[in-house]
């Protein structure tokens, strides 16, 4: 039977491909972005307790009330914006489902959605499934050479402004950024606020790495900027924050009118999210220490990994947030440095025994900058093993 594909240009994701190659060659997998260490034992214990307490049936469609209250309290405490627990917060089956649901709710056939490349690989297929048109605007590219410019992968507001047309429905941003590890500044958020002020463009803000910001910097949530918050869907992920990516639980915060449209799609998409896990997360969030300590936790891993990489010929790009480290491999003394990013990652996995992700996979045209991405959300022994193998370079 011949089917007309809804996504004719989409194949197996680079993350699945590199993870399979890593398993085949016994490589240390620093490709796909998930921890290889356990979460706080109190979390699964709280899930068990919730099940034993009888929380095993369908929860309310927007999410259990204690969890929505905890989310609202956290956002208000951190960013000063009060969201209604009844009409402005919805618990989702992870951030990926949240973003797809947002796009299906607000994007109509022919609408344009601006994405800033490099970007997470689900964004453009989500737009295409809604019948929308993805308008790709590049962040400032990395420049090779003797030094690494700090301006790499920053938003180019002139190009963003030029991309806005009467058909622009939404702009999708991500900070802290996957894959480049950049973090938007307060000045950039205010510049975005000014840029969008005279438009009707909606904002989708992917903030799943919100608690992974380093060197004393601050995460500037869209929630903190009234001109942005009034037009924005904010997405975050408990999986990233609490080291439980397999739980696939996240949330969306948005003004009531936007959330009403979101929930229309959400109820026919997943309807509800795992009940005992929601109750467990609600009780666990009573203590803010786990997420407030996350910058210190991951900065130590970042510094350990960067110190090890400093002994190689890799050129380290800045890492201000998230749990990814990008490197430029042009300075290596091996012939393989001339390979494109995808082929280099395959070589690195099969011959050196460490899996990485090519940055070109986050661009629609496979733009090659000789930069690859490592994930350092790993046990120290995993990072040390990878560094031992990379030391040959």
C-alpha positions in Angstrom: 0.0 0.0 0.0 1.4 3.4 -1.0 0.9 6.2 1.5 1.4 9.9 0.9 3.7 10.8 3.8 2.8 13.8 6.0 6.5 14.2 6.6 8.2 13.0 3.4 11.6 14.4 4.3 11.8 13.0 7.8 13.7 9.8 8.6 15.2 8.4 11.8 16.5 11.2 14.1 20.2 11.8 14.4 19.8 11.0 18.1 18.5 7.5 17.5 21.1 7.0 14.8 24.1 8.0 16.9 22.8 6.1 20.0 22.5 2.9 17.9 26.0 3.4 16.5 27.3 4.0 20.0 25.8 0.7 21.2 27.2 -1.1 18.1 30.8 0.0 18.8 30.7 0.1 22.6 31.2 3.9 22.6 30.6 6.2 25.4 27.4 7.9 24.5 27.6 11.7 24.9 25.2 12.2 22.0 21.6 12.0 23.2 20.7 14.4 25.9 19.7 12.4 29.0 21.4 11.6 32.3 23.0 8.2 33.0 22.6 8.7 36.7 19.5 8.1 39.0 17.2 10.8 40.2 16.6 11.5 43.9 15.2 8.3 45.4 12.6 10.4 47.1 10.9 10.9 43.7 10.1 7.3 42.8 9.2 6.7 46.5 6.7 9.6 46.1 5.2 7.9 43.0 4.8 4.6 44.9 3.1 6.5 47.8 0.8 8.2 45.4 -0.3 4.9 43.8 -0.8 3.4 47.3 -2.9 6.4 48.2 -5.2 5.5 45.3 -4.1 8.1 42.7 -4.5 5.7 39.8 -7.4 7.0 37.7 -7.7 9.8 35.2 -6.7 13.1 36.6 -8.3 16.4 35.5 -7.5 17.2 31.9 -5.3 20.3 32.8 -3.4 18.4 35.4 -3.9 17.7 39.1 -4.5 20.8 41.1 -1.6 20.4 43.6 0.9 20.3 40.8 -0.6 23.3 38.9 -0.5 25.2 42.2 3.2 24.3 42.7 4.0 25.3 39.1 2.3 28.7 39.5 3.9 29.3 42.9 7.4 28.6 41.4 6.9 30.9 38.4 5.7 33.7 40.6 8.5 33.3 43.1 11.2 33.2 40.4 9.9 35.5 37.7 7.2 37.7 39.4 4.3 36.7 37.1 1.1 35.2 38.6 -0.6 32.6 36.4 -4.0 31.3 37.2 -3.9 27.7 38.3 -7.4 27.2 36.8 -7.0 28.7 33.4 -3.4 29.4 32.6 -1.3 26.2 33.5 -1.6 22.8 31.9 0.5 19.7 32.6 1.7 17.9 29.5 3.3 14.6 28.4 6.7 16.2 28.2 7.9 19.3 26.4 7.8 17.8 22.9 4.1 17.1 23.2 3.6 20.6 24.6 5.2 22.3 21.6 3.4 20.2 19.1 0.1 20.9 20.8 0.8 24.6 20.9 1.5 24.7 17.2 -1.5 22.6 16.3 -3.7 24.9 18.4 -2.6 28.2 16.8 -1.0 27.6 13.4 -3.3 27.3 10.4 -2.4 26.1 6.9 -0.2 28.7 5.3 0.7 30.5 8.5 4.4 31.2 8.9 6.4 30.3 12.1 9.9 31.7 12.6 12.4 29.3 14.0 16.0 30.3 14.9 18.6 27.9 13.7 20.2 25.7 14.9 17.1 24.5 16.6 15.7 21.3 18.2 14.7 18.8 15.5 11.0 18.5 16.4 10.2 22.2 15.8 10.0 22.2 12.0 8.1 18.9 11.6 5.6 20.2 14.2 5.0 23.2 12.0 4.6 21.1 8.9 2.1 18.8 10.6 -0.1 21.9 11.2 0.2 22.9 7.6 2.3 25.9 8.5 5.5 27.2 6.9 8.7 27.2 8.8 10.8 30.4 8.2 14.3 29.6 9.2 16.4 32.6 10.6 20.0 31.7 11.6 21.5 32.7 14.9 24.9 34.3 14.4 27.2 31.5 13.1 30.3 30.2 14.7 33.5 31.6 13.1 36.5 29.2 13.1 40.0 30.5 13.4 42.4 31.4 16.2 39.7 32.5 18.6 36.1 31.7 19.5 33.8 34.8 19.2 31.4 35.2 22.1 28.8 36.4 19.7 28.3 33.0 18.2 24.7 31.7 18.2 23.2 34.9 19.4 19.8 36.2 18.0 20.1 38.6 15.0 17.2 40.9 15.6 17.6 42.6 12.2 17.1 39.3 10.4 14.2 38.3 12.8 12.5 41.6 12.0 13.0 41.2 8.3 11.4 37.7 8.5 8.2 39.0 10.0 5.4 39.2 7.4 1.6 39.6 7.5 1.5 35.7 7.5 3.8 35.3 10.6 1.8 33.6 13.2 4.5 32.8 15.8 8.1 32.9 16.7 9.8 30.0 18.5 12.7 30.7 20.8 14.8 28.5 23.1 17.0 29.7 26.1 19.1 28.2 27.5 19.7 26.9 24.0 20.0 23.4 22.7 22.4 22.8 21.0 24.7 25.8 21.4 24.4 26.3 25.2 23.9 30.1 24.8 21.6 32.0 27.2 19.6 35.1 26.2 20.4 38.2 28.2 17.9 40.6 29.8 18.8 43.2 27.1 18.0 40.7 24.4 14.6 39.8 26.0 13.8 43.5 26.1 14.9 43.9 22.5 12.5 41.1 21.6 9.8 42.7 23.6 10.2 45.9 21.6 10.4 44.1 18.3 7.1 42.2 18.8 5.2 45.0 20.5 3.6 46.4 17.3 2.8 42.9 15.9 0.3 40.2 16.6 3.0 37.5 16.5 2.6 34.8 19.2 5.7 33.6 21.1 6.6 30.0 21.9 9.3 29.9 24.5 11.1 26.6 25.1 12.6 26.9 28.5 13.3 23.3 29.4 16.9 24.0 30.5 15.7 26.9 32.7 17.6 25.7 35.8 20.9 25.1 34.1 22.5 28.5 33.8 26.1 29.0 34.9 28.8 31.4 36.2 26.3 33.4 38.2 24.1 34.2 35.2 20.3 34.2 35.4 17.7 32.6 33.3 15.5 35.3 31.8 12.1 33.7 31.4 9.5 35.2 29.1 7.3 35.3 32.1 9.3 38.2 33.6 8.6 40.5 30.6 4.9 41.6 30.5 5.0 42.5 26.8 6.2 39.0 26.0 4.2 37.1 28.6 0.9 38.4 27.3 1.5 36.8 23.9 3.5 33.7 25.0 3.3 30.0 25.6 6.1 29.0 28.0 7.2 25.4 28.0 9.3 23.5 30.6 10.1 20.0 31.5 10.2 18.1 34.8 12.3 15.4 33.1 15.2 17.8 32.5 14.9 19.4 35.9 14.7 16.3 38.0 16.7 13.8 35.9 13.7 11.8 34.9 13.5 12.2 31.1 11.7 8.9 30.8 8.7 10.2 32.8 7.8 12.6 30.0 6.1 15.2 32.1 6.2 18.9 31.4 4.0 21.9 31.5 2.8 25.0 29.6 2.0 28.4 31.0 0.1 30.9 28.9 -2.6 33.7 29.2 -6.1 32.3 29.6 -7.2 33.0 26.0 -4.2 31.2 24.6 -4.5 28.3 27.1 -8.1 27.8 26.2 -7.1 27.1 22.6 -4.2 24.9 23.8 -6.5 22.8 25.9 -8.9 22.2 23.0 -6.1 20.3 21.2 -4.5 18.8 24.4 -7.8 17.1 25.4 -7.8 15.2 22.0 -4.1 14.7 21.9 -3.2 13.0 25.2 -6.1 14.3 27.3 -4.3 13.7 30.6 -0.9 12.9 32.0 0.2 10.1 34.4 -1.6 10.6 37.6 0.7 9.2 40.3 3.7 11.0 38.8 1.9 14.3 38.9 1.1 13.9 42.6 4.7 12.8 43.3 6.1 15.9 41.5 3.6 18.2 43.4 4.8 16.9 46.7 8.5 17.0 45.7 8.2 20.6 44.5 7.4 21.7 48.1 11.2 21.9 48.5 12.8 24.3 46.0 16.4 23.2 46.8 16.6 20.5 44.1 16.0 22.9 41.3 17.7 25.9 42.9 20.9 23.8 43.3 20.9 22.6 39.7 23.2 25.3 38.4 25.9 24.3 40.8 25.3 20.6 40.2 25.7 20.9 36.4 28.4 23.6 36.5 30.7 21.2 38.3 30.1 18.6 35.6 30.6 21.2 32.9 33.9 22.4 34.5 35.1 18.8 34.9 34.4 18.0 31.2 35.9 21.3 29.9 39.0 20.8 31.9 39.5 17.4 30.4 38.8 18.7 26.9 41.3 21.5 27.4 44.0 18.9 27.0 42.9 18.0 23.5 43.1 20.0 20.2 39.3 20.6 20.3 38.4 24.3 20.5 35.8 24.8 23.3 32.9 27.0 22.5 31.3 29.0 25.4 28.8 27.0 27.6 26.6 29.4 29.5 23.7 27.0 30.1 22.0 23.6 29.4 24.0 20.4 29.7 25.7 20.5 26.3 29.2 21.4 25.3 30.0 22.3 21.7 33.5 22.0 20.3 35.2 23.0 17.0 37.3 20.1 15.7 39.1 22.0 12.9 42.3 22.2 14.9 42.7 18.4 15.3 45.9 16.9 13.8 44.0 13.9 12.2 43.0 13.7 8.6 39.4 13.2 9.7 39.2 16.9 10.7 38.3 17.6 7.1 35.1 15.5 7.3 31.8 17.1 7.5 30.2 17.1 10.9 28.0 14.0 10.4 30.8 11.9 9.0 33.1 13.2 11.7 30.7 12.0 14.4 30.4 8.6 12.9 34.2 8.4 12.8 34.5 9.6 16.4 32.0 7.0 17.5 33.4 4.0 15.6 37.1 4.7 15.9 37.6 6.8 19.1 34.7 5.3 21.0 32.8 8.5 22.0 29.5 9.5 20.4 28.6 13.1 19.7 25.9 14.9 17.7 26.7 17.0 14.6 25.5 20.6 14.9 24.5 20.4 11.2 21.6 18.1 12.3 20.0 21.2 13.8 19.9 23.1 10.5 17.5 22.5 7.7 20.3 22.7 5.1 22.9 20.8 7.0 25.1 23.9 7.5 28.6 22.7 8.4 30.7 24.7 10.9 33.0 21.8 12.0 31.2 21.9 15.3 29.8 18.9 17.3 27.9 18.7 20.5 28.6 16.6 23.6 26.2 16.0 26.5 27.8 16.2 30.0 24.7 15.1 32.0 26.6 12.0 32.9 28.2 10.3 35.9 31.8 11.5 36.5 33.1 8.1 35.6 31.3 8.3 32.3 32.8 11.7 31.5 36.3 10.5 32.7 36.1 7.5 30.4 35.1 9.6 27.5 37.9 12.1 28.2 40.4 9.3 28.4 39.4 8.2 24.9 39.3 11.8 23.5 42.8 12.5 24.9 44.2 10.7 21.9 43.0 13.7 19.9 
